[in-house]
């Protein structure tokens, strides 16, 4: 018999600047993950021997993030050693898919109580640290692989978003995030502490309340070099109708490089009763799909449509949307395709303001969505992300 998968809690660390000098630079990835494991245990007086699995996504699973950091984090923490762990990689979609996998096992009756989430220290292990098959020139040529940022510029060029459009969205993201931080809307945020319990970071470090159209206008395009040196030619082979690619994305309207972790506790009804847990939401459904891999950023809309179809719902049945702000054009295209107004999407800002710690982001945006559904007393939300290689993922939740 199919079980209902409930979300019992969703927590995250703050996002720290993903470079030397950022507040989390000296915090090892294992400690980011362990901080959340300890917090989850403390928040619920959790008998961790009853939590069967911890699935953590990671975008660069190498060196101190390699060799199944999920199980290592369990052993490193005060959790019971009977809890197992798995490391998952689905690019930027991994954190949400880790929750979906944990939920699917609960729904299938294979497990009763599990965790999903992710961890990423981008300051200590930058993008590309683990290498990539598409780094082979022959593979890149055969698959029309280009820089993801240039793919965002292609998306903007193809669908008519100019520099002013993407900068305007970015300003809104910073303003919304600043307002949410000031008013205490980020209920899922748990400070990172040292081994003495002293806080290291208790707020998102990259929000810029002062961001304006004028300040963003002074930033130079980030991906013009890829356009000029080979990637642009490859892109035009795939899209011959593109005589020119307009390089509109800058550090100001693209997701920030940050460190962080997320953890979501899911389980069936009986497991919640046994642990005296109160369910916050139920997972209605989730879906993944592939999209055109050169642009690689157009997956959220078809993934959303697939999830809605599985649930027998329409866009109008969703009260709030959370779409990871990988680049401003990704959100603008999603809104354009599905007719979603500004007031229903990313209402407390997103990765343009707060950053995108690759493996951890899916769990973070899920927690942000749940927090805001509760704050507004709304019923249903959808969270979605694009990911490398042309992947889209979406999950629908219903608040209880």
C-alpha positions in Angstrom: 0.0 0.0 0.0 1.3 3.4 -0.9 2.3 5.5 2.0 2.1 9.3 2.3 5.5 11.0 2.6 5.3 13.9 5.1 7.9 16.7 5.5 8.6 16.9 9.3 11.2 19.5 9.1 13.4 21.4 6.6 16.5 23.3 7.7 19.5 24.9 6.2 22.7 26.7 7.0 23.2 30.3 6.1 25.0 30.8 2.8 28.5 32.1 3.1 30.6 33.8 0.4 32.2 31.1 -1.6 35.7 32.3 -1.6 38.7 32.7 0.7 37.6 35.3 3.3 34.0 34.1 3.3 32.7 33.3 6.8 32.4 29.6 6.0 35.7 29.2 4.2 37.4 27.6 7.2 34.5 25.3 7.9 35.0 21.9 6.3 32.1 20.5 4.3 31.7 17.6 6.8 31.1 20.2 9.5 28.4 22.0 7.4 26.6 18.7 7.1 27.1 17.7 10.7 25.8 21.1 12.0 22.5 20.3 10.4 22.4 16.7 11.6 23.0 17.9 15.2 20.4 20.6 14.8 17.8 18.2 13.5 18.4 15.8 16.3 18.2 18.6 18.9 15.1 20.3 17.5 13.0 17.1 17.8 14.8 15.1 20.5 15.1 12.7 17.6 15.9 9.0 18.2 18.3 8.9 15.2 18.4 5.1 15.3 15.0 5.3 13.7 16.2 7.5 10.8 17.1 4.9 8.2 19.0 7.0 5.6 20.6 10.3 4.9 20.9 11.2 1.2 23.1 14.2 0.5 23.7 15.7 -2.9 27.0 17.3 -3.8 28.1 19.0 -7.0 31.8 18.4 -6.5 32.1 15.0 -4.7 35.9 14.9 -4.5 38.6 15.2 -1.8 37.0 16.4 1.4 33.5 16.2 -0.2 34.1 12.8 -1.7 33.8 9.1 -0.6 30.1 9.4 0.5 30.2 12.4 2.7 26.7 11.6 3.8 27.6 8.4 5.7 30.8 10.0 6.9 28.8 12.9 8.3 26.5 10.5 10.2 29.5 8.7 11.7 31.2 12.1 12.5 28.1 13.4 14.3 26.3 12.1 17.4 23.8 10.2 15.3 23.4 6.5 15.7 25.7 4.5 13.4 22.7 2.4 12.2 21.7 5.3 10.0 23.2 4.8 6.6 24.1 7.5 4.0 24.3 8.0 0.3 25.9 10.7 -1.9 23.9 11.8 -5.0 24.9 13.9 -8.0 22.4 15.4 -10.4 24.1 18.8 -10.8 22.0 21.6 -9.4 19.0 19.4 -9.1 20.6 17.0 -6.7 19.5 18.6 -3.4 15.8 18.4 -4.3 16.2 14.9 -5.9 17.8 13.7 -2.7 14.5 14.6 -0.9 12.5 13.1 -3.7 14.4 9.8 -3.4 14.0 9.7 0.3 10.3 10.4 -0.1 9.9 7.8 -2.8 11.3 5.1 -0.5 8.9 6.2 2.2 6.0 6.1 -0.3 7.0 2.7 -1.5 7.1 1.4 2.1 10.8 0.6 1.9 11.7 3.1 4.7 9.8 4.9 7.4 11.9 7.9 8.2 14.8 9.4 6.2 16.6 12.6 5.3 17.5 14.3 2.0 19.4 17.4 1.3 22.9 18.4 0.2 26.2 20.1 1.0 28.6 22.3 -1.0 31.7 24.2 0.0 32.4 26.2 -3.1 35.1 28.2 -1.4 37.2 25.1 -0.7 36.2 23.1 -3.8 35.3 25.3 -6.7 33.2 24.6 -9.8 35.0 21.9 -11.8 37.1 20.5 -8.9 36.0 16.9 -9.7 36.6 17.2 -13.4 34.1 16.4 -16.1 33.5 14.1 -19.0 32.4 17.0 -21.1 35.8 18.6 -20.7 37.0 16.2 -23.4 37.0 18.4 -26.6 35.5 15.5 -28.7 32.7 15.0 -26.2 32.1 18.8 -26.1 31.9 19.0 -29.9 29.6 16.0 -30.2 27.2 17.2 -27.5 27.4 20.9 -28.3 28.5 21.6 -24.7 29.1 25.2 -23.8 29.4 27.4 -20.7 26.2 27.4 -18.8 26.4 31.2 -18.5 26.6 31.5 -22.2 23.5 29.2 -22.3 21.7 31.8 -20.1 22.8 34.5 -22.6 21.4 32.4 -25.4 18.1 32.0 -23.5 17.9 35.8 -23.1 18.7 36.4 -26.8 16.3 33.9 -28.2 13.3 35.1 -26.1 13.9 38.8 -26.0 15.3 39.6 -22.6 17.7 42.6 -22.6 20.2 43.8 -20.0 17.6 46.0 -18.4 15.2 43.1 -18.0 17.6 40.8 -16.2 19.0 43.6 -14.0 15.5 44.6 -13.0 14.8 41.1 -11.9 18.1 40.9 -10.0 17.3 44.1 -8.1 14.0 42.7 -7.1 15.7 39.5 -5.8 18.0 41.5 -3.5 15.2 43.7 -2.3 13.0 40.7 -1.5 15.8 38.8 0.3 16.8 41.9 2.3 13.2 42.4 3.4 12.8 38.7 4.3 16.0 38.7 6.3 15.1 41.9 8.1 11.7 40.5 9.1 12.8 37.1 10.1 11.1 35.1 7.4 13.9 32.5 7.0 12.6 30.2 9.7 14.5 27.2 8.2 17.9 28.9 8.8 20.1 27.3 11.5 23.4 29.1 12.4 26.7 27.3 11.8 28.5 26.9 15.1 32.0 25.7 16.1 32.7 22.7 18.3 32.1 24.9 21.4 28.7 25.9 20.1 29.8 29.5 19.3 28.1 30.9 16.1 30.3 31.2 13.1 27.6 32.5 10.7 24.0 33.2 11.4 22.8 35.1 8.2 23.1 34.9 4.5 26.3 36.8 3.5 25.7 38.0 0.0 22.4 39.9 0.1 22.9 43.5 -1.1 20.0 45.7 0.0 21.6 48.6 -1.8 21.5 46.9 -5.2 20.0 49.2 -7.8 19.7 49.4 -11.6 22.5 52.0 -11.6 24.9 49.8 -9.6 24.2 46.7 -11.6 24.5 48.6 -14.9 28.2 49.2 -14.2 29.0 45.4 -14.1 30.7 43.8 -17.1 29.2 40.7 -18.8 30.6 37.5 -17.3 30.4 35.2 -20.3 31.6 37.2 -23.2 35.0 35.4 -23.2 33.2 32.1 -23.9 31.3 33.7 -26.7 34.5 35.0 -28.3 36.6 31.9 -27.8 34.9 28.9 -29.3 31.7 28.3 -27.3 29.9 31.0 -29.3 30.8 29.2 -32.6 29.6 25.9 -31.1 26.4 27.5 -29.9 25.7 28.9 -33.4 26.2 25.5 -34.9 23.4 24.2 -32.7 21.3 27.3 -33.2 22.1 28.7 -36.7 19.3 31.3 -36.4 21.4 33.1 -33.7 23.6 35.5 -35.7 24.7 37.1 -32.5 24.5 36.2 -28.8 23.8 39.2 -26.5 25.9 38.8 -23.3 23.6 40.2 -20.7 24.5 38.2 -17.6 26.9 39.6 -15.1 27.8 38.8 -11.5 24.9 41.0 -10.5 22.1 39.0 -12.2 23.5 35.5 -12.0 23.5 33.2 -8.9 26.3 33.7 -6.4 29.0 31.3 -5.5 28.5 30.3 -1.8 28.9 27.6 0.8 26.1 25.9 2.6 24.1 22.7 3.4 20.4 21.7 3.7 18.6 18.8 5.4 14.9 17.7 5.1 13.3 15.1 7.3 10.6 13.0 5.6 8.7 10.0 6.8 5.4 8.2 7.0 2.6 8.9 9.5 3.4 6.1 11.9 7.1 7.1 12.1 6.0 10.7 12.9 3.7 9.5 15.7 6.4 7.3 17.1 8.9 10.2 17.3 6.2 12.7 18.4 6.8 14.8 15.2 4.2 17.1 13.7 4.0 17.0 9.9 4.4 20.4 8.2 3.5 19.3 4.6 3.0 16.3 2.4 4.9 15.7 -0.8 2.3 15.4 -3.5 4.6 14.4 -6.4 8.0 15.1 -8.0 9.2 14.9 -11.6 12.5 15.1 -13.6 12.9 15.6 -17.3 15.6 16.4 -19.8 15.7 19.6 -21.9 17.8 20.8 -24.8 21.4 20.3 -23.5 23.3 23.2 -25.1 21.2 25.9 -23.5 20.6 23.4 -20.6 18.6 25.8 -18.6 15.1 25.3 -20.0 14.1 22.3 -17.9 12.0 23.9 -15.1 8.9 24.5 -17.3 8.6 21.0 -18.7 9.4 19.5 -15.3 6.7 21.7 -13.8 4.2 20.6 -16.4 5.1 17.0 -15.9 4.6 17.3 -12.1 1.3 19.1 -12.5 0.0 16.5 -14.8 1.0 13.7 -12.4 -0.9 15.5 -9.6 -3.9 16.4 -11.7 -3.3 20.1 -11.1 -2.8 23.2 -13.1 -0.6 26.3 -12.7 -3.6 28.1 -11.1 -3.8 25.5 -8.3 -0.3 26.5 -7.1 -0.2 29.3 -4.5 3.6 29.9 -4.6 6.5 29.0 -6.8 10.2 28.7 -5.9 12.5 28.5 -9.0 16.2 28.5 -8.3 17.6 31.8 -9.7 20.6 30.2 -11.6 20.4 33.2 -13.9 17.8 36.0 -14.3 16.8 34.8 -17.8 15.9 31.4 -16.4 13.2 32.9 -14.2 11.9 35.3 -16.9 11.6 32.5 -19.4 9.7 30.3 -16.9 7.3 33.1 -16.1 6.8 33.8 -19.8 6.0 30.2 -20.7 3.7 29.5 -17.7 2.2 32.9 -17.1 3.4 33.2 -13.5 3.2 36.7 -12.1 6.0 38.3 -10.0 3.9 38.1 -6.8 3.8 34.3 -6.8 7.4 33.4 -7.5 10.5 33.7 -5.4 8.7 36.1 -3.1 11.7 36.2 -0.6 14.4 36.5 -3.2 16.6 33.7 -4.4 20.1 32.6 -5.5 20.9 35.9 -7.3 20.8 37.6 -3.9 21.7 34.7 -1.6 23.8 32.3 -3.7 23.6 28.8 -5.1 25.6 26.1 -3.2 25.1 23.6 -6.0 24.2 20.3 -4.1 22.5 22.0 -1.2 20.2 24.4 -3.1 17.3 22.1 -3.7 16.7 21.4 0.0 17.2 25.1 0.7 14.5 26.4 -1.7 12.2 23.6 -0.6 12.5 24.9 3.0 12.0 28.5 1.8 8.8 27.5 0.1 7.5 25.7 3.1 8.3 28.6 5.5 6.4 31.0 3.3 3.4 28.8 2.8 3.1 28.6 6.6 3.7 32.4 7.1 1.0 33.2 4.5 -1.4 30.4 5.5 -1.4 29.1 2.0 -1.9 25.5 0.8 0.1 24.4 -2.1 3.6 25.2 -3.5 5.9 24.1 -6.3 9.7 24.1 -6.2 11.8 23.7 -9.4 15.4 23.9 -10.6 17.3 23.8 -13.8 20.5 21.8 -13.9 23.6 21.0 -16.0 23.3 18.9 -19.1 19.7 19.9 -19.7 17.8 18.7 -16.6 14.7 20.0 -15.0 13.2 18.9 -11.6 10.0 19.9 -9.9 8.3 19.0 -6.6 4.8 19.9 -5.4 4.1 20.1 -1.7 0.9 20.7 0.2 1.0 22.4 3.6 -0.8 20.7 6.5 
